Amino acid sequence: MNEEHKATRREWGALALILLLALALRLFKADASLWYDEIFTVVNFVRLPTLDLVKTFDSLNNHMLYSLLAQICVGLFGETPTALRLPAILFGVGSIAVQWRIARRVMGGPGALIVALLLTLSYHHVWFSQNARGYTGLLFFTSAATLLFLKGLEKPHWKTWAGYGLAVAAAMYTHMSAGFFFVAHGVVYAAMAGYGLVKKQSGKRLPGILSGGPIFGIGLSIVVTLALYAPIISQAFSTIHEVSQASAAPGGAALAEWRNPVRAVKEIGQSISSAGPLVPLILLGAVLVLAAGIAALYRRAPVLTAIYVVHVPLAMLLLYCVGVRIWPRYFFVDIGFIFMTLVEGVFAWSSIIAPRFQFQGRPVFDAAWISRLGIVAMVLVSIGLLVPNYLHPKQDFIGARDFVRAYAKPGDSIAAVGLAGYAYSHYYAPEFKVIETGAELAKLRQTTKGRTWVILAFPHQTLAARPDVKAELSRHYNDMDTFKGTLGDGEVWTVISASGPDQKGTFLL
């Protein structure tokens, strides 16, 4: 893989327009209601004094570098949803630029711009760019580290490998799941060094593979990461242990489901459910195109391809072994490569399809024309999937709160169950009561002069984990309204007790 030719002025102009569009799409409705993880982040970490923040790691929800950057933004612009999400927005736009650089080395200028445009319009990329968490920062730093890794192997220089080490450390300080991605770097590097795979790449040998650069870069990343985590290293091990043991604890069966790799695949499929009956066709087409794209990319960029192909199964295996839930978000770092393979796959299938349709010995369809049609189709599908992102917030805690406040009468009680209780009592409505058990909910209903309103977030997961609450709601409560969210199981439900303390309800689960 050779260093790319310099981009033309037209390419830079096109990239600038794409990045401006990306920024606009990520700022649009960035002020929507925060969801649970964002609320937990601001309450427990962003509001801490900085010296206390860097010494606090009692939850994996503390994406340390992101919390520090969000703290700066809140200090500058106030504690608003947009300010809290601003680092994610900027990292999201920056990650598109880095991915363009990676794609341009392999696919050339036009292909790289297409990849950048598809990332710009990607529902998942926009969703995470409007999420006050560290995932777009993780994407930015892992992509930057991968770019530097490739450059360092081609043209070894201590500055390149120093940049690599710092990018790895920044990714690790953003979220420790970055370690799974960089293990893939190590596996690929070890394979190259051990079996001489480098010599098979276009008949050339990457001069950096046996130099001291990779060792320096890896060593620097370890030293800087340990220095950053030094104040919290014992907390980090304790927190990881607690998470890994959660599914074995009483009531942990619901959490154990999330350790199943199949569950992660199902959630990815559900995330494009807005396409309705087209989902099976989209998934089948995506698999076929991805397979062709991976094969095409491997022929031109085996090192890059190997890193991402190795990462997915390796990360799943390591997450399962550690006992940590396998969230699809841990694979968000692969999104740029996925779009590269999709674009390459379209080009590959166009070359396969075009010769199959001939009339009087001449192709009916030109391969270039078919590929353009495929790219246009991907852009249209991306736009179609993106639009629903703006129809609802991730979780509509504000809508549910305002609805209940508007209709509750004097003497009524308002309560929130489980995680919804945390969101309201700590952020959106401190006056709401927090309910954890069915007995507490029954007592509240029986002692309230008026009627009892109850709000549930993550309703299916909450009711599965709290059968006593589910039984109480089924017997004595009626549905009122549902507030939709773009998060998986992100609806917020509102229910109200029957008109009398002993009357039966009609709440349907």
N, C-alpha and C positions, 0 to 999 in steps of 0.2 A: 504494500500500500504506500503510494508516494504522497508527498505533501501536495495539497491541492494548488492549482493555479490561482493567481490572484483573482478575486471577484471583480466583475465589471461594475461600472457605475450604475448600470441598469439593475444588476443583481442587488446591489446595496440599496437602491431605491425601492425595489420590490420587497426586500426584507424589512426595510423601515416601515413600509405601509402595513405589512403583515403584523409586525410587532405593535404598531399603533392600534390596529384592530384588536389584537390580543389584549392589550391594556384596557381598551374600551369595554370589551365583553366581560372582563373580570372586575371592572369597577361598577358595571351596571348591576344594580340591586345588591351590591356588597353590604348594604346597610340592613339586610333582612335579619330576622330574629336569629339569635345565636342558638346552637344546639347544645346538648348536654356536655360533650367533651370540651367545647369552647368555653362554656360557663365554668366548668371545673378548672380549666386552665387559668382563667382570669382571676377567679376567686382564690385559688390556692397558690398560684405562682406569680402571675403578673403583678399582683398587688403587693407582693412581698418587697421589703427593702432589698436592694440588689445584692448586698453581702449575704443576706439570708437566703436569697434565691439560689445563688451558686453553691450553697451548702445544703440544699434540700432536694432529695430524690426519693421521696416516699411513694411515688407512683410512676408507672410508665407513661402516664399522661403528661408528665413534665418533659416536653421536648426542649431541652435546656437552652440551646442557642436561640430557638424560636421564642421562648419565653422572654429572654433578654431583649431581643429585637422588638417584640411586641410591647415590652415595657417602655422602650425608647419612643415608639410611635404614640403610645398612650400619653406619655409625658409631653409630647409635642402637640398632639391634636385632641386630647381628651379621650375618655373611655367610651368610645363609640364602636359599633360593630365594624365599621370600615377601617378605623385605626387599628383595631385588634387584628384584622385580616390583611392589613397592608403588606407586611413582610411576605405572606403567602402569595399575594398578588404579584409583587415584584419578583420573587423567586420564580413564580410561574412563567412570567414573561421572559426572564433571563434564561430559564431552562430551554425555552423554544430557540433562543439564539444559539445556545451551546449545542443543541441537537442539530441545528442547521449546519454548524461547523463539522460535526461528526458525519452527517449525511453527505455533505459536499465532498468529503474526502473519498467516499465510496461510490456515490451516485451521480456526481456532477452537479452543476448549478441548478438546472431545471428540476431535477428530482428532489434536491434538498429544499427548494422553495415549496414544492408540493407537500413535503413532509411537514415543513413549518406551518403551512396553511391548515393542514389537517389537525395538527396539534392545537392550533389556535381555535379551531371550531369543535374540538373534542369535548364532549359532555363531561367525561371524567376529568380531563385536565382543567376545565373551567370550574368544576365542582370543588376539586382540591385546591385550586387557586383562590377560592372564596371560603376556605376553611382555615380558621385561625389555629392551625396545627403545623407541624414541621415537614409535611410530606412533599411539598413543592421544593422546599429547601433541600430535602434529601435527594430529590430528582436532580436539582441543579448541581449539587456537589458530586454525586456519583457520576453524572454525565461528564462534568469537568474533569474528574479524576480519570475516567476512562479515556477521554481525549488525550490527556497528558500521558497516560500509560502507553497509548499507541505511538504518540510522538517520541516518547523516551526510548521506545524499542527501536524506532527508525533512526533517530539522530540523538544519541545519548548526550545529555548535557546536565550538569548538576542543577541548573536553575529549573529545568523541566521536572526533574525528579523531586526537587524541593517543593515545587508547586503541587506535584502529585501527593506528597506526604501531607501538606497542609490541607489539600482538598479532602483527603481521606479523614483527617482528624476533624475537620469541620462537619463532614457528614456524620461521623460517629458521635460528635457532640450534639448534633441535631436529633438523632435517634439511633439507638444501638442496633436496630435491625439492619443498618448499613453494613454491619459486620458480615452478614450473610452474603451481601453482594460482593464484598471485597475478598471473601473466601473464594468466590468464583474466580476473581482475578488471580489469586494464589494458585488455584488448581490449574488454570490455563497456563500460567507462567511455568509451573512445575512441569507440566506436560511438554511445553515447548523446550525447556532446558534439558529435560531428561531424555526425550526421544528425538530431538532434532527436527521437530515439525516445522520449525522456522525455515529450514532449507528447502522445504517443499512449496513454499509460497512464491509462486510465479518464478521458480528457479532462482530465487534470491534468498539471501540470508539477512535477517534483521540484525544489524551490528550491535544493538543495545542489549541483546538477550544475555550475553555472558559478561557484560561490563558490570562495574560496581554500582551503576546508577539505580537499578531496581532495589538492590539491598539497601542503599542509602535512603531511597524514597520510602520503602517499607519501614525501615528503622525509625526514620523521622516521624512517620505517622504514628507509630507505637509510642514513641517518647512524648509527642505532643498530646495524644489522646489520654495517656496516663496522667500527664500533668493537669489536663482539664478536669479529669474525673477524680483527681486525688482527694478533694474535699468531700466527695460523696461515694467513694469506692465501696465502702462497707454497706452503705444504704443501697447501692445499686445491686449488689449480690443478694441482699436481703429481700429487696423488692422483686427481683426476678424469681427467687425461690418461692415467695408468697404467691405470685401469679401462677407458677407452674404447679403449685399444690392446690390451687383453688378448685379445680374440677374434682379433686378427691375429697373435698370437704363436704359436710352435710349441705344439701341443697345445691351442690355443684354440678348436677347432671346437665343442667341447661348450658353451663359453660363448656362442659366436655364436648358438646356437639361442635363447638367452634374449633376443636383440635383436628377435626376430620377434614382432610384435604378436599374431599368431595363437596363439603359444605362451602368452601371457598369458591369452587367452580360454579356451584349453583347461584351464589350471590352475584357473581359476575354476570351470569345470564339474566338474573332478575333486574340488574341495573339497566338493561336495554329493553325491558319489558314494555316500554312505551311504544315500541314498534309494532305491538300487537301480533297479528297472525304472521307478520313478516319475520319474526324472531328466528324460527327454525331455518328459514332460507338465509338470513343474514349470518347466522352461526356457521351453517354448512359452507356458504361461500367464503366466509372469513378463514375457515380451516384450510380449504383448498388453496386459497390465495396465499395464506401464511406459509404453507408447506413449500409452494413454489418459490416464494420470496426468500425463505431461509436458505433453500438450495442455491439460489442465484447469488445471494449475499456471501454465502460461504466460499463460493468459487473466487470471489474478488477480495473478500475481507475475512479470512478464516479466524483470525484472532478475535476480532470484534464479535463475530457471530458466535464463536465458542463461549465467550464470556456470558452473553445473555442466555444462550440455550442451556448452559450449565447452571446458571443462577436459579432458575425457577424450580426444578426438581430438588436441587441441593438445598435451597432455602426451606422448601416444604419439609424435607427430611430432617433438617436441623431444628426447625421449629417444633416438629412433632417430638423429636427426641428430648428437647429441652422442656417440653410440656407447655409451651406458650400457644395461645390460640392463633390459628392460621387465618389472619385477616387478609382479605384481598388487597387491602391498602398497602401491605408489605411488598406487593409486586408492582406498585405504581411506578417504581424506578425503571421498569421495563417498557413503559408506554412509548417512548421515542423510538426504540428499536422495533416495537410492534408496528408502528406506522411506516417505518422504513421497509419492513418485510411486506406490508400490504401494498405499498407502491411498487416495489420490485416484483411482487407477485402478479400485479396487474400487467406490468410490462412482459413478464414471462408468459403468462397465459395468452396475451395478445399475439405473441410470436407463435404460440402453439395453435391458436384458433384460426388465424388468418389463412394459412395454407390449406386448411380443411375445406374451405368454401371457395370453389373455383368455377369459372364459367369460360368455356372454350380455352382452357389451359391457363387462364389468368385469375389471380385471386379476386374475389368479389369485394372483400373488405381489406383495407390496408391495415397492417398491424399498428401503425401509429394512430390511425383513426380509432381503432378499437381501444387502445390504451387511453386515449383522451376521453372516450366515452366512459371507460371504467373509472377514471379519476373524477369526472363530473358526477358519476353515480355515488362515489364515496363522499364527495363534498355535500351532495344533497342529503344523503343518509346522515351525515354528521350534523347538518343543520337541523334535520328532523328530530334527531335525538337530543340536540342541545336546547331546543325551544322549551321543553318541559322543565328544564332546570330553573327557568325564570318564573314559572307559574306558581311555585310554592317555595317557602323557605325550607331549610333542611329539617327543622322541627318548629312548628308554629306555636311556641309557648306564649307569645304575645297575643295571638288571635284567640287562643283558648282562654287566657286570663281575662281579656277584655270582654269576651262573650259572657263568661260567668259573672263578672262584676256587673255587667249591664242588666242581667236578668235575675240575679239573686235579690231576695227581698229581706227586709229587716227581720232578724231572728234566724235566718238561714246560716248554715255553716259551710265553709269551703275547705276542702282538703285535697291533697295531692299524694299519690301513692309512689313509694319507692324513689326511683331516679327523678321522677317529676317533682317529688317533694323536695329533693335537693335543689333542683333548678329554681323552683319558686321561692323556697325559704331563704336561699342564699343570694338570689339575684333579682328575679322578676316580681315576686310578691311575698315579702317577708311575713305578711300577716296570715298567709295560708297555713293550715295545720298540715303536719306531715304524718302520714299513716304508713305503718310497716306490716301490720297483721290484720287478719279478718276480725279478731276480737276488738282491736282498737277501733276499727271502722264501725262495728256493730254498736259499741258503746257510744261513739259519737252520734250515730243516727238516733239512738234511743234517748239521748240527753239533749238533743237539739230541739228548741222550741218550734222552729220552722222545718224546712227540708234541708237535706244534706247534698251538697254538690261535690263530686269527686272528679279529679283530673288524672288521667293515666298517660304516661309516655312509654314508648316501646311496649305497646299494649299486649302483643302476643307473647313476647318474652317475659314480661312482668307477670301476666296471669298464669303462664306455665310454671314460673318459679314460686308463685304464691297461690296455691289452690284454695287456701282459706279465704283470701280476699276475693277470689273468683266466685266462690260459693256464696259469700255475702252479697256480692253485686248481683248475682243471678237471681237471688231470692227477693231482694228488696229495692232494686234500682231499675230505672228506665234510661234508655239511650236519649241523649239530647243532640249532640252535634259532633262531627269528626273534622279535625283540622289536619289536612294532608301535609306531608313533608317529602322531600326528595331523598332523605336518608332511608336506608333499609329498615323496615318496621318503624318508620319515622312519624307515623300518625300520632296525633294527640287527641285522646278521646275525652269527652265530657259526658258525665251521667248524673242523674238526680234521683234521690230517694223517692219512693212512692209517697202519696199524699199523707198517709198515716204511718205511725211508727211500726205497725204490725202488718201493714198491707203488702201484698205481693207485688213484685216488680216484673217488668217485661224485658229486662236487659238480655239481649241475644249475643252469645259469644261465638 
